[in-house]
Amino acid sequence: MDREPEELQFLGLFGIYKESINIIFSWRKIFNKITLVLILPLTFIFLAHIQISDLIFSKIIQNQEALDFTRSGTASYNSLTDRISKEWIAFWLFKAIYLFFLLIFSLLSTSAVVYTIASIYTAKDLTFKKVMTVVPKVWKRLMVTFLWSFIIVFLYNFIAAIFFVLVIISVGGTAAGTFILIALLLIYFSGVVYISVLWHLASVISVLEDFKGIKAMMKSKALIKGKMWIACAIFVKLIIALILIQYGFERLVVVGDRFGGIGIRVFYAFVCFLLLMQLFMFGLVVQTVFYFVCKSYHHENIDRSMLADHLEVYAGEYIPLNGKNIQLEQYDI
């Protein structure tokens, strides 16, 4: 990152994209290693989950249809019922295992990319071995932030569900009620985007500053002021790209018999895999660059040498940037 701290505040949406791409290509050797060790398994887990979930769920549907045409109380009926129950248990157990490994590799990937870019920002010596030494100790801080984000999302959805039910009971079935529901859905999804944006920026803060959990979310809320539209644009574009890749994988690979044989489906799977892997890496780099843009916009310049000291591994322990010991410099424009 060759730009001076005070220059970063002027980066717009495409400027952030350009800066992110430049960082990836300039340090492609270490980013390729991070991709191979962390992003590649994350991508495989994501796509394999779609394929395996479809296989298990298809069997459940087939057995459920067979059960509808089977007389109750017979041996065949009891056998199908037991089979369906076991398949549902396998389905939800697989979902739980998938979410566990998805979370682990997501946090590890975030830790690696954020630490790498911060090291590039400070112009400190950087090796892949050092990154992988720090990452297992940093991701625990990210886990705390994730759990708080999960709690916030859960409460938000719980309250929203109750509110929607009350609205449907009160004004449902009328033209005015339909309009109100559409307006409320737009507000709801805006809230989801806002919380997601806060969480992604809070993840970077949890790695680089002495904040985690709810404190990191509050710090994220303060930093994002003035850059909200850019943050939302970045998040929405990444989500749209993710949805398109997922949809393409489902249509061309999972249920892709009509598009060709096994060979062409393997080709489509490979293309989707590469696109998703690059999207994951690009998204992590962008959110880290956006953090430095927000810091610059609020005239908070982290001293490079002090940040470098706190990124070092000392006595086997990762030391985050401590706001109590390090004062953020304020510079005048």
Secondary structure, DSSP 8 states (H G I E B T S, - for coil): --S-GGGGGG--HHHHHHHHHHHHHHTHHHHHHHIIIIIHHHHHHHHHHHHHHHHHHHHHHHHHHHHHTS-TTSHHHHHHHHHHHHHHHHHHHHHHHHHHHHHHHHHHHHHHHHHHHHHHHHT----HHHHHHHHHHHHHHHHHHHHHHHHHHHHHHHHHHHHHHHHHHHHTTSHHHHHHHHHHHHHHHHHHHHHHHHHHHHHHHHHHSS--THHHHHHHHHHTTT-HHHHHHHHHHHHHHHHHHHHHHIIIIIT-GGG--HHHHHHHHHHHHHHHHHHHHHHHHHHHHHHHHHHHHTTEE--HHHHHHHHSEETTEE----TTTS--EE---
